[in-house]
C-alpha cells in the first residue's frame, strides 16, 4: 500500500491548477446512461472514483473512448444495455448508487447493490428509494440488492424530500428527465455540482428549471447528443486555499470560479488570509498569526461544506486561541481527530462538536488515513509539522485528489510517495 512521506515544515508558494470536480463528474457520468446518442464529457479529473464509475458504465454496456490525457470521455450506449450494478462495483464507491435513477428511467429495470455503510456514517439511501417509488418505481430489497422495475416510463410527480440530500436530489433529477410529464422536487440539495448536472442535462435538451430549493422537470422523450465541460473541483480548491492560509503561503489557485467556495473563502479571510478573487482564479496569502473562529458549523450549500471540515480543523489547531467545529451532515465524520492528536493536536469531541485548543505545535509522526477528506487533513497537518510524517493508506486520497503529490511538490511541499 502506498504511503506519503512529508518532511515539514514546508513553505507554500507558487500556483496550482484545479482539476475537474469529482462530485460533479460522477452524477454526470451516471446520467449518460439516459442517452441513445454520443455524449462527450470534458474536464474529468484523473482520480480513482472516476475510473470506478467508467468501469461501472462499461460493465453496463457503454462504450467509452478516453482522450490521450484521459480527461475527455466519448460515451455511446449499446442498443441493449445491462441493468445489473454489482456489489463489487457499488461497495468501493457509494456514488455508484447514482446509476439506479437512470437505469430505471431508461431501461425500466435494474438490479443495483445496496451500498452499505461507510466510515463517515451509515449513509442510507431511503430518500432515493422513497422518491423513486413516487415516480412509479416498484422495488424490493433482497440479498443486499435493490430489485427495481417500472411499467414503462416513470411518471412525473410532486415530491418533497424529508431532508436535504445531494445524492437523492441527483438520482431523482436524472430519473425525472425522461419521465412522462412534470416532476416537482422540493427541499432539494442545491450544491454547485447539482447545478452542473442540470446544466449538462439541459445542454442535451432536458427541460429543468430551478426556483430556490425547488427543481421543476418537464420530462422529455429522449436526449440529444452533447458535449459538456465539468466544473472545477471546489473542494480541491478549498483544500489548497487552507494549505496557503495554514503555512503563511502565497498561492495562485487557477482554473475555478471563486464564487463556488465563497463561504469557505470568507472564513479564511476571518482567520487573517488576504484573498483576491478574479473571474477564474484566486490569489491567497496566509497570515503570520491565524485568528481562531469560535463556532464553525458545516451545513448544506451555501453553508460551510462538510467536505472541508477536516481541513478547517487543522487550520483551527494552528490558530492562536480556542475554536469549535460542529459537523451537521454526517454522524461520524471525526475520524481524523485521533490521528491529528498523534501529531500533537488538542481536540475534545462532544457529540457532533469538536472543541479545539489552538496554538498546536505539530510534530511529525506516523498516521493513518481513514477517508478522503480525513486523509488530506493529515497531509495539511504534516506540511506544518516539525519533522517527518508518514501517512499510510493514501489510496483514500487517490480516490478524489488528482496527483496531489505533484501539485504539492510544485508549490514547495517536501512530499514523496513510497510504494
Ligand atoms: N441521507 C439519508 N438518507 C438518504 C440519503 C442521505 O439519511 O437516502 C443522509 C446521509 O446519511 C447524510 C446526509 O443525509 O447524513 C447527507 O447525505 P447526502 O445524500 O447529501 O450525501 P451523499 O450524496 O451521499 C455527497 C458527496 C459527499 C458529500 C455529501 C454532502 C458525492 C459522490 N458525494 O454524498 O462527498 O460529503 O454529498 O455534501 O457527491 C467526498 O467527496 O469526500 C464526499 C463524501
Boltz pocket constraint, residues with backbone or C-beta under 6 A from the ligand:
constraints:
  - pocket:
      binder: B
      contacts: [[A, 22], [A, 23], [A, 24], [A, 26], [A, 94], [A, 95], [A, 121], [A, 122], [A, 123], [A, 124], [A, 125], [A, 126], [A, 127], [A, 128], [A, 129], [A, 163], [A, 164], [A, 165], [A, 166], [A, 167], [A, 168], [A, 189], [A, 306], [A, 307], [A, 329], [A, 330], [A, 331], [A, 372], [A, 373], [A, 400]]
      max_distance: 6.0
